[in-house]
Amino acid sequence: MKGKTELTTLLILGILLLCLLWFFTRQHSKTLEAISQVPVRPVAPPDATDADDGASASLNKTRPAGSAAALAGKLTSRLTRPGVRAHEAVLVFKDADGYRRFLARAAQTGAEVTGKIDPLAVVRVRVRAYDTFAGELLANAGDYGGVAANTFVETPPVPDDRTTHPQVPVRDGLLAALGVTTDTSAWGRGVTIAVLDGGVAPDATLSGGRLKYLDIGLGYSGAAEDSAHGTAVAALAAGTSADAQGVAPAAGILSIRVTSTDGKSDVFTITQAIVAAVDAGAQILNISLGGYATSEALDRAIRYAGDHGAIIVAAAGNDQASRLVWPAADPRVVSVGATDATGQQVSFSNSGPQLHLTAPGYGIQTAGLNGTRTLFSGTSASAPVVSGAIAAVMSETPGLTAAQAVQILQSHADDGGTAGTDPDYGNGVVDLGWVMARNDPARADTALSSYFYDIEASTLEVVVQNRGAASVTGLTLATDLNGVAGKYVLPALAPGASTSVKLPVDAARLTAEGRLLVHGQLLNPEGFTDQVPANNRKAVVLTAPGK
């Protein structure tokens, strides 16, 4: 009997040991799982074939094999790949307690703290010992809300001319391209635009004590090329000189250099600068930089800006891609594409469903270094035009928030591309003339707004828009497509509304001849006085694909 009792006791103890072993193994698996599911949103660059091998460098897309050594190997791979700052990681903590606990033990984590953002519970580290750092992540997985490589954020490349279609430079006609004919000297007063860039050089067009600087650890200006970019951006937003005119010449500029000695920025620095700009009181943050990756840290910074009433305006990118760069790709950011002097999308401008607005961004005369003037192209130029437009609207309507100003710009934008919102133009092309006259009950303006050629359907869509204050009935559209005339009675149009007519295109003839000439004219009803009659006519040359 005693032997059976001892055997039973041993069996029970064995079962208990197996249960304990299973429990600890399961807990270790959960720890690895917690690290493997760190929230990131990778976006591959336009030419990437594998998002996981792109620039986002999520540390945790594949679960480690179950040991610190396995995780250390993955960390080494992810933190040394192209497109990231080597051996750097951006750590995001779930809460303030986890953040403080990490800082208290930081010296024992195998990583050196090189930066931190208290309001976001975000830390930048340089990994010194990967095995030790991997052990830290495994042992304290419950503290972490995100772990990612510190990916590069760069100035969009100088756009190539990739089209045979004529693109018209804006030159010194920025205000005219925006539909502005009135005095703008007070536009932007009381509003601060933060320029997160390579630094802004002093220039006469930014005079009057309006240019301020905020150092987040990189100094005030970078190499000449970086400062030239930032100076051009600032001048387009708030320049006063006739030869370097900005949109909001009374606005203040807060320059925050975000590029290091290599001319590049990164996700942590952009995140840090967003928080610093918001804390300094900037209502509008212009970021004419981008990259095809984001992180939880940047997500928190964008949320922080919104929670404090600030708006981020960012360049869509110059890659002629069907996706936007970050931070422009975030729907909470005002993303901006580029148009030429005629309001046509330029060939290099990125497109995507997140695009908010388009604005002049081709061959605009603006400030260079040492008092010179230069022609500036790219969505980097379009973004500060929109930043200035937001500041202008805010200053003209005291008490208006930046977000409300954006809504006004979007609801009073010239319809481009297809009727309504589309990936190439977003909500349309900025029209400050219309925006500033939006409260005039007598405003009357109908426009032949745009053409859009649908290759697959072989149709040409002609878009007509009512940019006036009252509904219009009795509109007629007259067209001539390479000698084939047509006339179309249009439906009543409410203020701001668009309609369109789709014309059949002889695709065989277009291919044979290479191009077709299109003329359109909008005929207003009798007794209607159009205040902007110039936009009632539009002619384009339709070019065969590949020609």
C-alpha positions as CSV (number, residue, x, y, z in Angstrom):
1,M,0.0,0.0,0.0
2,K,2.9,2.3,0.9
3,G,4.5,1.6,-2.5
4,K,1.3,2.5,-4.3
5,T,1.0,5.8,-2.3
6,E,4.6,6.8,-3.1
7,L,4.0,6.0,-6.8
8,T,0.8,8.0,-6.8
9,T,2.7,10.9,-5.2
10,L,5.4,10.7,-7.8
11,L,2.9,10.7,-10.6
12,I,1.1,13.8,-9.2
13,L,4.4,15.6,-8.8
14,G,5.4,14.7,-12.4
15,I,2.1,16.0,-13.7
16,L,2.6,19.2,-11.8
17,L,6.1,19.6,-13.1
18,L,4.8,19.1,-16.7
19,C,2.1,21.7,-16.1
20,L,4.6,24.2,-14.8
21,L,6.9,23.5,-17.7
22,W,4.0,24.0,-20.2
23,F,3.0,27.3,-18.4
24,F,6.4,28.8,-18.5
25,T,6.9,27.8,-22.1
26,R,3.6,29.3,-23.0
27,Q,4.4,32.5,-21.2
28,H,7.8,32.7,-23.1
29,S,5.9,32.2,-26.3
30,K,3.5,35.0,-25.4
31,T,6.5,37.2,-24.7
32,L,7.9,36.5,-28.2
33,E,4.4,37.0,-29.7
34,A,4.1,40.4,-27.9
35,I,7.3,41.5,-29.6
36,S,6.4,40.0,-32.9
37,Q,3.1,42.0,-33.1
38,V,4.6,45.5,-32.5
39,P,2.3,47.8,-34.6
40,V,4.0,49.2,-37.7
41,R,2.6,50.1,-41.1
42,P,5.2,49.3,-43.7
43,V,4.9,50.8,-47.2
44,A,7.3,49.7,-49.9
45,P,8.8,52.3,-52.3
46,P,7.4,52.4,-55.8
47,D,9.9,50.0,-57.3
48,A,9.9,47.5,-54.4
49,T,8.7,44.0,-55.0
50,D,8.6,42.8,-51.3
51,A,7.3,45.2,-48.7
52,D,9.1,43.3,-46.0
53,D,12.4,44.0,-47.7
54,G,11.5,47.6,-48.2
55,A,12.5,50.6,-46.1
56,S,10.0,50.2,-43.3
57,A,12.3,47.7,-41.4
58,S,9.7,46.4,-39.0
59,L,11.7,44.5,-36.4
60,N,9.0,42.0,-35.7
61,K,7.1,40.8,-38.8
62,T,8.5,37.2,-38.3
63,R,8.5,35.7,-34.8
64,P,11.9,34.7,-33.3
65,A,12.7,31.1,-33.0
66,G,12.3,31.2,-29.2
67,S,15.6,32.6,-27.9
68,A,17.4,35.9,-27.3
69,A,20.0,34.8,-29.9
70,A,17.4,34.3,-32.6
71,L,15.9,37.7,-31.9
72,A,19.4,39.3,-31.8
73,G,20.0,38.0,-35.3
74,K,16.8,39.5,-36.6
75,L,17.5,42.8,-34.9
76,T,21.0,42.9,-36.4
77,S,19.5,42.3,-39.9
78,R,16.7,44.9,-39.5
79,L,18.9,47.6,-38.0
80,T,21.6,47.4,-40.6
81,R,19.7,47.1,-43.8
82,P,19.6,49.9,-46.4
83,G,17.3,52.9,-45.8
84,V,17.8,53.0,-42.0
85,R,20.2,54.6,-39.6
86,A,22.5,51.7,-38.8
87,H,22.2,50.2,-35.4
88,E,19.5,52.6,-34.3
89,A,16.0,51.7,-33.0
90,V,13.0,53.7,-32.1
91,L,11.2,52.4,-29.0
92,V,7.6,53.2,-28.3
93,F,6.2,52.4,-24.8
94,K,2.6,51.5,-24.0
95,D,2.4,54.0,-21.1
96,A,4.4,56.4,-19.0
97,D,5.2,53.8,-16.4
98,G,6.8,51.5,-18.9
99,Y,8.7,54.4,-20.4
100,R,10.1,55.4,-16.9
101,R,11.0,51.8,-16.1
102,F,13.0,51.5,-19.3
103,L,14.9,54.8,-18.7
104,A,15.7,53.6,-15.2
105,R,17.3,50.4,-16.5
106,A,18.6,51.8,-19.8
107,A,22.3,51.3,-18.8
108,Q,21.7,47.6,-18.6
109,T,19.8,47.1,-21.8
110,G,22.7,46.9,-24.3
111,A,21.5,50.1,-26.0
112,E,22.6,53.7,-25.5
113,V,19.8,56.3,-25.3
114,T,20.5,59.0,-27.8
115,G,17.1,60.8,-27.7
116,K,13.7,60.8,-26.0
117,I,10.3,62.4,-26.4
118,D,8.6,62.5,-23.0
119,P,5.0,63.4,-24.2
120,L,5.0,60.4,-26.5
121,A,6.9,57.9,-24.4
122,V,9.3,57.4,-27.3
123,V,13.1,56.7,-27.1
124,R,15.8,56.6,-29.7
125,V,18.6,54.2,-29.0
126,R,21.8,53.0,-30.5
127,V,22.3,49.3,-30.0
128,R,25.7,48.3,-28.6
129,A,25.1,44.7,-27.7
130,Y,22.4,42.9,-29.7
131,D,22.2,39.8,-27.4
132,T,21.7,42.0,-24.3
133,F,19.2,44.2,-26.1
134,A,17.2,41.2,-27.3
135,G,17.1,39.9,-23.8
136,E,15.7,43.3,-22.7
137,L,12.9,43.1,-25.3
138,L,12.0,39.5,-24.3
139,A,12.1,40.2,-20.5
140,N,10.0,43.4,-20.7
141,A,7.8,42.8,-23.7
142,G,4.8,44.1,-21.7
143,D,6.3,47.6,-21.6
144,Y,6.6,48.0,-25.4
145,G,4.1,49.4,-27.8
146,G,6.4,49.4,-30.8
147,V,9.9,48.7,-31.8
148,A,11.2,49.8,-35.3
149,A,14.3,50.8,-37.2
150,N,15.0,54.5,-37.5
151,T,14.2,54.9,-41.2
152,F,15.3,57.7,-43.4
153,V,13.0,60.6,-44.3
154,E,14.5,62.7,-47.2
155,T,14.0,65.6,-49.4
156,P,12.1,64.4,-52.5
157,P,14.5,64.1,-55.4
158,V,14.6,66.8,-58.0
159,P,11.8,65.8,-60.4
160,D,12.6,64.5,-63.9
161,D,10.7,65.8,-66.9
162,R,8.9,62.6,-67.8
163,T,6.2,63.8,-70.2
164,T,6.0,64.9,-73.7
165,H,3.0,67.2,-72.8
166,P,3.9,70.8,-72.3
167,Q,4.0,71.9,-68.7
168,V,3.9,75.6,-68.0
169,P,6.2,77.0,-65.3
170,V,4.6,79.3,-62.7
171,R,7.7,81.6,-62.6
172,D,6.7,84.9,-60.7
173,G,3.0,84.3,-61.2
174,L,2.2,82.3,-58.1
175,L,-0.6,84.5,-56.9
176,A,-2.1,84.6,-60.3
177,A,-2.0,80.8,-60.5
178,L,-4.0,80.8,-57.2
179,G,-6.6,83.1,-58.6
180,V,-5.5,86.0,-56.4
181,T,-6.1,89.6,-57.6
182,T,-6.4,91.4,-54.2
183,D,-4.0,92.8,-51.6
184,T,-2.4,90.0,-49.6
185,S,-0.1,92.0,-47.3
186,A,-2.0,91.0,-44.2
187,W,-2.5,87.4,-45.0
188,G,-1.1,85.1,-42.4
189,R,-0.9,87.7,-39.6
190,G,-0.9,86.0,-36.2
191,V,-0.2,82.5,-37.6
192,T,3.0,80.6,-37.3
193,I,4.2,78.1,-39.9
194,A,6.9,75.7,-38.7
195,V,9.2,74.6,-41.5
196,L,10.7,71.2,-40.7
197,D,13.5,71.1,-43.3
198,G,17.2,71.6,-43.8
199,G,17.2,75.0,-42.2
200,V,16.2,78.4,-43.5
201,A,18.7,81.1,-44.5
202,P,18.0,84.8,-43.8
203,D,16.6,86.6,-46.8
204,A,14.9,89.9,-47.5
205,T,11.7,88.2,-48.4
206,L,11.5,86.8,-44.8
207,S,12.3,90.1,-43.2
208,G,10.4,92.0,-40.4
209,G,11.5,89.7,-37.6
210,R,9.1,87.0,-38.7
211,L,11.8,84.3,-39.1
212,K,12.6,82.4,-35.9
213,Y,14.6,79.3,-35.2
214,L,14.2,76.3,-32.9
215,D,17.2,74.0,-32.3
216,I,16.3,70.4,-31.5
217,G,19.9,69.4,-31.4
218,L,21.0,69.8,-35.0
219,G,21.7,73.5,-35.1
220,Y,20.0,76.1,-37.3
221,S,21.1,75.2,-40.8
222,G,22.7,72.3,-42.7
223,A,24.8,72.1,-45.8
224,A,24.1,74.7,-48.6
225,E,21.9,72.3,-50.5
226,D,19.7,71.6,-47.5
227,S,19.4,75.2,-46.5
228,A,18.5,76.2,-50.1
229,H,15.6,73.7,-50.0
230,G,14.3,75.0,-46.7
231,T,14.8,78.6,-47.7
232,A,12.8,78.1,-50.9
233,V,10.0,76.4,-48.9
234,A,9.8,79.1,-46.3
235,A,9.7,81.9,-49.0
236,L,6.8,80.2,-50.8
237,A,4.8,80.1,-47.6
238,A,5.5,83.6,-46.4
239,G,7.7,85.6,-48.7
240,T,7.1,89.4,-49.0
241,S,9.4,90.4,-51.9
242,A,7.9,90.8,-55.4
243,D,10.6,88.6,-56.8
244,A,10.0,85.9,-54.2
245,Q,6.4,86.2,-53.3
246,G,4.8,83.9,-50.8
247,V,1.1,83.2,-50.1
248,A,1.0,84.5,-46.5
249,P,3.5,87.4,-46.3
250,A,2.5,88.4,-42.7
251,A,2.9,84.9,-41.3
252,G,5.7,83.9,-38.9
253,I,8.1,81.2,-39.9
254,L,9.6,78.8,-37.3
255,S,12.6,77.0,-38.8
256,I,13.4,73.7,-37.3
257,R,16.4,71.9,-38.9
258,V,15.7,68.2,-39.1
259,T,18.5,67.0,-41.4
260,S,21.8,65.8,-40.0
261,T,25.3,66.2,-41.6
262,D,24.5,63.5,-44.2
263,G,21.6,65.7,-45.5
264,K,19.0,63.2,-44.4
265,S,16.4,63.1,-41.7
266,D,14.8,60.1,-40.0
267,V,11.5,59.1,-38.4
268,F,12.6,59.9,-34.8
269,T,13.9,63.4,-35.7
270,I,10.7,64.2,-37.6
271,T,8.6,62.9,-34.7
272,Q,10.7,65.0,-32.3
273,A,10.4,68.1,-34.4
274,I,6.6,67.8,-34.7
275,V,6.3,67.7,-30.9
276,A,8.7,70.6,-30.6
277,A,6.9,72.7,-33.2
278,V,3.5,72.1,-31.6
279,D,4.9,72.9,-28.1
280,A,6.3,76.2,-29.5
281,G,2.9,77.2,-30.7
282,A,3.0,76.6,-34.4
283,Q,-0.5,76.1,-35.9
284,I,0.8,74.8,-39.2
285,L,3.7,72.4,-39.7
286,N,5.2,72.1,-43.2
287,I,7.1,68.9,-44.0
288,S,8.5,68.9,-47.6
289,L,10.3,65.6,-46.9
290,G,9.2,62.0,-47.1
291,G,9.9,58.4,-47.1
292,Y,8.2,55.1,-47.9
293,A,7.9,54.0,-44.3
294,T,6.2,55.0,-41.1
295,S,6.2,53.9,-37.5
296,E,4.1,54.0,-34.3
297,A,6.3,56.9,-33.1
298,L,5.3,59.1,-36.1
299,D,1.7,58.0,-35.7
300,R,1.7,59.3,-32.1
301,A,3.3,62.6,-33.2
302,I,0.6,63.2,-35.8
303,R,-2.0,62.5,-33.2
304,Y,-0.3,64.8,-30.8
305,A,-0.4,67.6,-33.3
306,G,-4.1,67.1,-34.0
307,D,-4.9,67.0,-30.3
308,H,-3.2,70.4,-29.9
309,G,-5.0,72.0,-32.8
310,A,-2.1,71.9,-35.2
311,I,-2.2,70.8,-38.9
312,I,0.6,69.0,-40.7
313,V,1.0,69.7,-44.4
314,A,3.3,67.4,-46.4
315,A,4.6,66.8,-49.9
316,A,3.1,63.9,-51.7
317,G,6.4,62.9,-53.4
318,N,8.1,63.3,-56.8
319,D,8.3,59.7,-58.0
320,Q,5.3,59.7,-60.4
321,A,4.1,56.8,-58.1
322,S,0.5,55.7,-57.3
323,R,1.2,56.0,-53.6
324,L,2.2,58.9,-51.3
325,V,5.3,59.2,-49.2
326,W,5.0,59.4,-45.4
327,P,4.0,61.5,-43.5
328,A,1.8,62.7,-46.5
329,A,0.2,59.2,-46.7
330,D,-1.3,59.5,-43.3
331,P,-5.0,60.6,-43.8
332,R,-4.7,63.1,-40.9
333,V,-1.9,64.9,-42.8
334,V,-2.8,67.4,-45.5
335,S,-1.1,65.8,-48.5
336,V,-0.2,68.0,-51.4
337,G,0.4,67.2,-55.1
338,A,1.8,69.5,-57.8
339,T,0.3,71.3,-60.7
340,D,1.7,73.7,-63.3
341,A,0.6,77.3,-64.0
342,T,-2.5,76.1,-65.9
343,G,-3.7,73.8,-63.0
344,Q,-2.7,70.6,-64.7
345,Q,-1.0,67.8,-62.7
346,V,2.7,67.7,-63.4
347,S,4.1,64.4,-64.5
348,F,6.3,63.7,-61.4
349,S,3.6,64.3,-58.8
350,N,2.6,61.2,-56.8
351,S,-1.0,60.2,-56.7
352,G,-3.1,58.2,-54.3
353,P,-6.5,58.0,-52.6
354,Q,-5.2,59.9,-49.5
355,L,-4.3,63.0,-51.6
356,H,-6.0,66.1,-50.2
357,L,-5.1,68.9,-52.5
358,T,-2.9,70.0,-55.4
359,A,-1.2,73.4,-55.8
360,P,1.4,75.1,-58.0
361,G,4.7,73.3,-57.9
362,Y,6.4,73.7,-61.2
363,G,9.1,76.3,-62.0
364,I,8.1,78.7,-59.2
365,Q,10.4,81.7,-58.7
366,T,11.4,81.9,-55.0
367,A,14.3,82.6,-52.7
368,G,17.7,80.8,-53.0
369,L,20.8,81.3,-51.0
370,N,22.7,84.5,-50.5
371,G,19.8,86.7,-51.7
372,T,19.5,84.9,-55.1
373,R,16.3,83.9,-56.8
374,T,15.7,80.4,-58.2
375,L,13.1,78.3,-60.0
376,F,11.8,75.6,-57.6
377,S,9.8,72.5,-58.7
378,G,8.3,69.6,-56.9
379,T,5.7,68.7,-54.4
380,S,8.2,70.2,-51.9
381,A,7.1,73.6,-53.4
382,S,3.4,72.8,-53.5
383,A,3.2,71.9,-49.8
384,P,4.3,75.4,-48.5
385,V,1.9,77.0,-51.0
386,V,-0.9,75.1,-49.2
387,S,0.6,75.9,-45.8
388,G,0.5,79.6,-46.7
389,A,-3.0,79.3,-48.0
390,I,-4.2,77.8,-44.7
391,A,-2.5,80.6,-42.8
392,A,-4.1,83.2,-45.1
393,V,-7.6,81.8,-44.5
394,M,-7.1,81.6,-40.8
395,S,-5.9,85.3,-40.6
396,E,-8.9,86.5,-42.7
397,T,-11.4,84.7,-40.4
398,P,-10.4,85.2,-36.7
399,G,-11.1,82.2,-34.5
400,L,-10.9,79.8,-37.4
401,T,-8.9,76.7,-36.6
402,A,-6.3,75.2,-39.0
403,A,-8.5,72.2,-39.6
404,Q,-11.4,74.4,-40.5
405,A,-9.3,76.4,-42.9
406,V,-8.3,73.1,-44.6
407,Q,-12.0,72.2,-45.0
408,I,-12.7,75.6,-46.6
409,L,-9.8,75.1,-49.1
410,Q,-11.0,71.7,-50.0
411,S,-14.6,72.7,-50.5
412,H,-13.6,75.6,-52.7
413,A,-11.0,73.9,-54.8
414,D,-11.0,73.8,-58.6
415,D,-12.1,70.4,-59.8
416,G,-9.2,68.6,-61.6
417,G,-9.1,65.3,-63.4
418,T,-12.4,63.4,-63.2
419,A,-15.4,65.1,-61.6
420,G,-15.2,65.1,-57.9
421,T,-12.4,63.8,-55.7
422,D,-9.8,61.6,-57.5
423,P,-6.3,60.2,-56.8
424,D,-4.4,62.7,-59.0
425,Y,-5.9,66.0,-57.7
426,G,-7.4,65.0,-54.4
427,N,-10.2,67.5,-53.6
428,G,-8.9,69.8,-56.4
429,V,-6.5,72.6,-57.1
430,V,-6.2,75.4,-54.5
431,D,-8.1,78.5,-55.6
432,L,-7.6,81.3,-53.1
433,G,-9.5,83.8,-55.3
434,W,-12.6,81.7,-54.8
435,V,-11.9,80.9,-51.1
436,M,-11.5,84.6,-50.2
437,A,-14.7,85.5,-52.0
438,R,-16.7,82.6,-50.7
439,N,-18.9,84.8,-48.5
440,D,-19.8,87.2,-51.3
441,P,-23.5,86.4,-52.2
442,A,-23.1,88.1,-55.6
443,R,-20.1,85.9,-56.7
444,A,-20.9,84.4,-60.1
445,D,-18.3,82.1,-61.7
446,T,-18.8,79.0,-63.8
447,A,-15.8,77.2,-65.3
448,L,-14.8,74.6,-67.8
449,S,-12.7,73.0,-65.1
450,S,-10.8,70.1,-66.6
451,Y,-10.4,67.3,-69.1
452,F,-9.7,63.6,-68.3
453,Y,-8.9,61.0,-70.9
454,D,-9.9,57.4,-70.0
455,I,-7.7,55.2,-72.1
456,E,-9.6,52.0,-71.4
457,A,-13.0,53.5,-72.2
458,S,-11.7,55.7,-75.0
459,T,-13.7,58.7,-73.7
460,L,-12.7,62.2,-72.9
461,E,-14.5,63.6,-69.8
462,V,-15.1,67.3,-69.8
463,V,-15.7,68.7,-66.3
464,V,-17.8,71.8,-65.6
465,Q,-17.9,73.4,-62.1
466,N,-20.0,76.1,-60.5
467,R,-17.6,78.3,-58.4
468,G,-20.2,80.9,-57.6
469,A,-22.5,81.5,-54.6
470,A,-25.8,80.6,-56.2
471,S,-27.2,77.7,-58.3
472,V,-27.0,78.1,-62.0
473,T,-29.4,76.6,-64.6
474,G,-29.3,76.8,-68.4
475,L,-25.6,76.0,-68.9
476,T,-24.5,74.6,-72.3
477,L,-21.2,73.0,-73.2
478,A,-19.9,73.4,-76.8
479,T,-17.0,71.1,-77.9
480,D,-14.9,70.5,-80.9
481,L,-12.9,67.3,-81.0
482,N,-10.6,67.5,-84.0
483,G,-13.4,69.0,-86.1
484,V,-16.3,67.0,-84.7
485,A,-18.6,69.5,-83.0
486,G,-21.0,68.9,-80.2
487,K,-23.3,70.8,-77.9
488,Y,-24.6,69.6,-74.6
489,V,-27.2,71.0,-72.2
490,L,-26.0,70.7,-68.6
491,P,-28.1,70.1,-65.5
492,A,-28.5,72.7,-62.8
493,L,-25.4,73.2,-60.7
494,A,-25.4,74.0,-57.0
495,P,-22.6,76.2,-55.6
496,G,-19.4,74.2,-55.7
497,A,-20.9,71.3,-57.6
498,S,-19.5,69.7,-60.7
499,T,-20.9,67.8,-63.7
500,S,-19.3,66.2,-66.7
501,V,-19.8,65.1,-70.3
502,K,-18.0,62.1,-71.7
503,L,-17.0,62.4,-75.4
504,P,-16.2,59.3,-77.4
505,V,-12.7,59.3,-78.7
506,D,-11.7,57.5,-81.9
507,A,-8.8,55.5,-80.5
508,A,-7.7,54.2,-83.9
509,R,-7.5,57.8,-85.3
510,L,-5.7,59.0,-82.2
511,T,-3.1,56.3,-82.6
512,A,-2.7,56.9,-86.3
513,E,-2.4,60.7,-86.0
514,G,-0.6,60.7,-82.7
515,R,-2.7,63.6,-81.3
516,L,-6.1,65.2,-81.4
517,L,-7.0,68.8,-80.7
518,V,-9.9,69.5,-78.3
519,H,-11.6,72.8,-77.8
520,G,-14.3,73.4,-75.2
521,Q,-16.4,76.4,-74.3
522,L,-19.0,76.9,-71.5
523,L,-21.9,79.0,-72.6
524,N,-23.7,80.7,-69.7
525,P,-27.4,81.4,-69.7
526,E,-28.7,84.8,-70.9
527,G,-28.4,87.5,-68.3
528,F,-25.7,85.7,-66.4
529,T,-22.5,87.8,-65.8
530,D,-19.5,85.6,-65.2
531,Q,-16.9,87.4,-63.0
532,V,-14.1,85.1,-64.2
533,P,-14.9,84.6,-67.9
534,A,-11.4,83.5,-68.8
535,N,-12.1,80.0,-67.3
536,N,-15.0,79.4,-69.6
537,R,-12.7,78.2,-72.4
538,K,-10.1,75.5,-72.5
539,A,-8.2,73.8,-75.2
540,V,-5.9,70.8,-74.9
541,V,-4.0,68.5,-77.2
542,L,-4.8,64.8,-76.6
543,T,-1.7,62.7,-77.2
544,A,-1.8,59.0,-78.0
545,P,-0.4,56.8,-75.3
546,G,3.3,56.2,-75.8
547,K,3.7,59.1,-78.1
